[in-house]
Amino acid sequence: MKEGLNTVAELTSSISNFVWPLFLPLLVVSSIFIAYTTFTRLVRTDQHSKPISFKKMIGPASISLGAKIGTGAIIGVLGSLNKLSDAGQGFIEGIVLWGVLGACVLIPLTYSETFISRRLNQSPVEYIRHNISRYAAGFYSISLVVLYIFGFGGFQFNGIDTVTSIVLSKTTGETLTELQRYLFVIIPIIVVASGIILTKKHSLFINSLSGMIGLAVISYFIFFFIFLGLTAEHIPVFISRAWSGFTNPLTMAIGAPIGLIFGLQRIIQTSEAGLGTSPLAAAEDKDMSPHNAAMTQVIPTAITVVVSLLITSYIASYGIAHHFIMFPADGVSRLSGFFNTAISVTGDFGLVVMSVFAILSGITTLLGSYFFLTQLFRNNRENTNIAIYMVLIVTAGTLAVFGFNIVFDVVDILLFAVSGLNVMALTVYLIAYFRGQYEAVTFAEQAEQNRNLEHVSTRVN
């Protein structure tokens, strides 16, 4: 079975290595065009929106952060660092600077996609259907659901599995076999997540956990600053190696730097910029103007980028220098090395903080994925959506233990498909807007039209 999974993983990795260098220039150019047009043309139609209070912003932002941030912020970056090392890049820290360059493009894209979605009063599925085709919209929906529940869910299972194994080893000295990890770690998580979804009150749990995620993220930042202070001598080494990796890049296919490709992939994966999930998350608060809704999504996106790229890369760099982490390595080994690096510097405090962060963020992401499933498949019966969810998380949990590499490679393929369709639809819309095929309807006018339609519908009924 493992040989078959490894063959599939190699195939998906080859496909990813082929399509991403070709897609990268189009993604960057389209994202710059979308952001520039949004800020210079469309934002002016929303200039009279009332400023949003911090209290009103913190709720949607924390829910979005809870759904976005997870152990994938660690696992995804470690996977890219592993790929860089495997490709022959000695200065893997360069991914940080490539990531910063990519963030300058993708964070404005998060604002733009949310703003445009609210301005049109359409979800990503709807504007993809309108600007491309209904088949593209259907493919986008299926790809995003599989990406989020199977791909991102697989990261969460792997993170919680590794945390549990490390804690058990530290406290009892026992090591679990793959089958034991599956039976005593993965299966209980699946049962708990499925049980919460079956109660059909998952939103209550998500809201509760999202508040806790804020505390977990704050604790994680405190842990990192302590780690940074205790390893201050490594800071100039890290900066020097990051600059060397940035200025001496390895290239792939048409000359695209490997560090930029992997950096953009990880930013998209961890912050979900360009995937359409930010507009979906913002759709719940219909009273917000496009500008305010977009700002509530930019904040968690920026936080996630910092957590994923800077913190993970620095700790991994220190771990490599002190032989706690060896690249290339399999997913379990590199994640275990990462945790052992943190524990070697901060002791039990680091173990507790990282364990709480991994478990809370992992469960929140698993539950949050069901929210996106219901948003994308509104026409399905609820029991049908629950069945789809359970099949995908069981598959993700199984492969997280017995074939994790395939999860990582499938994620990269689906990132290409989902972000490609979303960015293409936004580009087509803005080109049509330039040609005068869309009227400049403000959010206030759109809201008034919606109220009038609802009033007429009520009277007819």
N, C-alpha and C positions, 0 to 999 in steps of 0.2 A: 504493500500500500504506500509506504513512504517513498519507494522508488518512483511510483507513478506520480505522486504529488510533487516530487523534486523535478520530474520531467516537465510537468505543467508549469511549475514555478519558473524553470529556465525558459520555457516558451514565452510566458507572459513578460518576463524580464527582457527578452530579446525584442518583443513588440514595443515595450515601453521605451527601450533604448533607441528604437528606430523613429517612433512618432514624436517624441518630445523635442528633439532638436529641430524638427521641421515645424512643430507647433509653437515653439517658444517665440520666434520673432513676431508671428501673427498675434500671439497673446499680448506681448509687450506693446506693440503698436496700437492694437485695438483698445487696450486698457488706457493708454495715454490719451487716445482720441475720445474715449467715453468720458474720462475724468475731466479733460479740458472742456469738452462741450457742455457737460453738466454744470461745471462751475462758472463758465462764462456766459452760457445762454439760459439754462433752465432754472438755476437757483434764483435768478432775478424775479421769477414769477412767484416765488415764495418768500420774498423779502419782508413781507409784512406779518409773518407768523410771529406769534408771541413767544418770547424766550421761555424755555422749559425749566422748571425748578429742579434742583438736584434731587429732591425727594421723589419727584415723579419720574425722573430718569433712572434712578437706582434700581427700581423694580425690574423693568424690561431689560436693563443692562445686565443685571445679575442673573436673570433667567438665561439670557443669551450666553453669558460667560459660563454658566453651569453646563449648558449643552455643548459648548465649544471646547472648553479646556478639559483635558483628561490625560491619562497616561500616554496617549498618542503623542502628546507634546514632547515626551521624553523618548518613547520608542521610535517614533518617526524620524527624529533627528539622529538618534543613534544608528538607525538603519542607513540614513544617508551618509553619515560619517564612515560607516562600514564600507559602503559602496565606493566612496572616495578613496579610502585606503586600498581597497581591492583593485581599483583602477590605476593605482600607482602614485596617488597624491600623498606626499609625505607630510604636508602642512594642511591637515584636514580642518584646522581652525579657520581657514579662509572662508569656510561656508558662512561664517557670521557676517563678514563684510558683503559677500554676495547676497546674503539674506536681507541685509539693510538696504541694498540697492533694489532688490525685488520688492521690499516693503514700501518703498517710495512710490511704486507703481500700484501695488495691490491694495494698500489701505485706502487710497482715494477711490479705488474701484468698489470697495465695500460701501462707501458713502454713496457713490453714484448708482449702484444697482438698487440700493434701498430707496433712494430718493426717486428714481424713475418708476420703480414699482408702485410706490405710494402716489406719485403724480398721475400715473395711468389708472390707478385703482385696479391693478392686475397683479396676480401672483406670477412668479417666473414661468409656471406651466402655461398660464394664459397668454403672456406676451411672447413666449416661444411659439405657441400654437398660432398666434395672430401674425407674427413676423416671419416665421419659417414654415411650419406645417404641423398638422395634428399628429403626424407620425413622429416628428422630431420631439414634440411635447410628450408623447407617450414613452418614447425611448429615454428621454431626460428623466421622467418620473421613476421609471424602473431602475435606471442606472443610479440615481441619487439614493433611492431606498436601499439598494444592495450595497452601495458605497458606505452609507451611514451605519446601517445595522450590521452588515456582515464585515465590512472593512474596519471602520472605526470601532465597532463593537469587538472585533477580534483583538484590536490593540488593548482595549480595556480588560478583556479576559486575560490576556497575556500579562498585563501589568499587575493585576490583582493576584494572579497565580504566582508570579515571581515574588511579590511582597510576602505572600503567605509562606512560601517555601523558605525565604530568608529568615523570617521571624521564627519559624519552627526550628530551623537549623541553629539559630542563635540561642534559643531558649532551651531546647532539648537535645540538640546534637543529631537529631534524626533527619534523614533525607528521604523525600517522597519519590516514588517511581512515577513514571508518566501516567500509568493507570490510576494510581492513588491520587495524584493531583487532579485528574479528571473527575474521579468519583467524589472526592471530599472537598474540592474547591470549586471547580467549574459547574458541576451539577447543582450544588446548593445555590450558586449565583443565578443560574437559569431558573431554578424553582422560585426564588424570591422575586426576580424581575417579572417572570410570567404571572406569579400570584398577584403582584401589584397591578399589572395590566388587566388581569381578569376581573379585578374589583371594579374596573372602569372608573377609578378615581385617581388615576396616575398623575393628573395635573396637581392634585393636592400634595403628593409626595415630591414632585419636581419642584414646586414652590418652596417646600420645606427644605429640601436638600440644597437648593440654589442659595438660600440664605447661609447655610453651613459652608457652601463652597467659597463664599467671600472670606470667611474666617480661615479656611484651609489655604487659600491663595495668599492671604496676609502672612500666615505662619510659614508658608513656603518661601516667601520673600525674606522674612526674618532669618530663616535657616540659611538662605543663600548669602545674606550679608555677613552672618557669622562665619560661614564657610570662606567667604572672600577675605574677611579680616584675618582668619587663621592661616590662610595660604597666600598672604600678600606678596610673598617673594615670587610667586608664579605669575602674577599679573603682567609684568613686563615681558615674560617669556610668552605668555598667551598672545599679547598684542603683537609681538614680533613675528610669531608663527602665523597669526591671522593675516598680517600684511604680506608675508612671504607667499602664503597660499593664494592671496588675492592677486598679487602682481606676477605670479608665475603659474598661471592656470593650465590645467590639462584641458584639451578640447575634444569634442565628440562630433562625429558626422560632418556637418557643414561648418565646423569651426566654433560652434557654440561652447562656451566654457562649461565643463561638467559641474563646477561649483555653483554656477548660476542656475543650471537646470535643477540640481538637487535642492538648492536654496528655495527656488520658486515652488517646487513641488511640496516642500515641507511647510512653507507659509500658507499655501492653498489648503493643505491637509489640516494644519493645526488651527488656522484662523478662519478657514472656510471662505476666504475672499474669492469672489467670482463664482461660487457654487450655487448661489441663489438661496442659501439657508438664512442669510441675514434678512432679506425681505420677508421670508416666511415667518421668522421669529418676530419681526416688527408688525406683522399683520394683526396680531392680537389686540393691540391698542389702537383702535381706529380713530381716536380723537386727536392723535398727534399729527402735526403737519409733516410734510415730506422731509423738511430740514431737521426737525427735532427727532423724527424716527430714525433718520440716517445717523445722526450723532450718537444715539443710544447704541448703535451697532458698531461704530468706529471705536468706542472706548474698549469693549471686550476684545475686539480684534487686535488692537495695539498691545493690550496686556498679554494676550495669548502669544503674540509674536515674541515679546520679550522673554516670557517664561520658556518658550520652546527653543528659540535659537541661542540667546545669550547664556542663560543659566545652564542649559543642558550641555552646550558646547564647552563652556568653561570647566564644569565639573568633569566632563569626559576628558578634556585636555590634561587636567591634573591627574586623573586616573591613569592615563596612558604614560605620563611622565614618571609615575610611581609604580607602574606595572600592576595596577589593579584591573586594567582593561587591556585586552589584546585584540587588535583588528588585523585581518578579518576574523570574524567569529559568528556563531549562530545567534539567533535572537535572544535565547535564554541566557547565554554566557555574557553577552554584552550588557544586558539589563542587570544581571547579577553583579557584574563588575562595576556598573554605575552606582548601584546601591551600596556596595562594599566601599567604594571610594568615599561616598558621603559619610558612611558610618566611621571610617578610619579617621576622619577629621573632626566630626562633631559628636561622635559616640551615639549613645541611646537617643539623645534628642533628635538627631538627624533621622534615625530609624523610625521614631514615632511620627515625626512630621511627615516624612515621605510616605509612610504607610497610610496615615490618615488621608493625605492628599490623593494617593493612588486609589484608595477604596472609595472615598466620597466622590471624586471626580469621575471615576470609572462607572459607578452605579448611576450617577446623574446623567452621564452621556448615554448609557444604555436605555434609561427611561426616556430621555429627551428624544432619542431616535424614533420612538413610537409617535411622538407629537408630529414629527415631520412626515411620517407615514400617513397619518390621518389627514394632514394638510394636502398631501399630494394625491391621495386616493379618496377624495371626499364622497365620490359616488358609490364606493364600496360599502357593504354592510359592515357594521362594527366587528362582528364575529369573523368576517373574512379578513379584515385588517389584523386582528389578533392572531389568526392562524398564520398569516404571512410573517408576522413579527416573530412568532415562536419558532417557525421553521428556520428563519435566518439566524436567530441568536443561538439556536442549538448547533447549527452548522459552524458558525463563527467560534463558539466555545470549543467545539471538537477540534477544529483545525488550529486553534490557538495553542493546543497542547501537542497535537500529533503532526502538524504540518504548517507551522507559523509562517515560513518564508513565502508561501503562496498567498497568504493574506496581504503581506506587504506589497507584493508585485501586482496583485489584482487592484489594490488601492491606487497605485500609480496609473494604471490603465483607465480606471473609472474617473480619476481626477481629470484626465485629458478629455474624456467624453462629456462629462457634466459641465466643466468650466468652458469647454469649447462651444457647446450649444448655447449656454447662457450668455457668454460674451458675444457670440455671433448675433443672437436675437437683439441684444442691446445696441449693437453697432448698426444693424439694419434699421431699427427704430429711429436712431439719431440721424442716419442718412436720409430717411424719409421725412423726418422733421425739418431738416435743412431744405428739402425740396418743397416744403409747404404742404405735404400730404397729411400732416397732423396739425391740428389747431393748438395754439398755446393756451390750454385750459389750466387755470390755477387750481390749487387744492381746494380753496374755498368755493370756487364755482363747481368743481366736481362734487364736493360734499353736498352742495345745495341741489344739484341735479339728482343725486342719490336719494336725498330726503323727499324730493318731489315724486320720484318714481315709487318709493315706498308708500307715500301718501295715496297715490293713485291706486296702487295694488291693494291697499287696505280698503279703500272705498269700493273697489270692484268686488272684493271678497265679501 
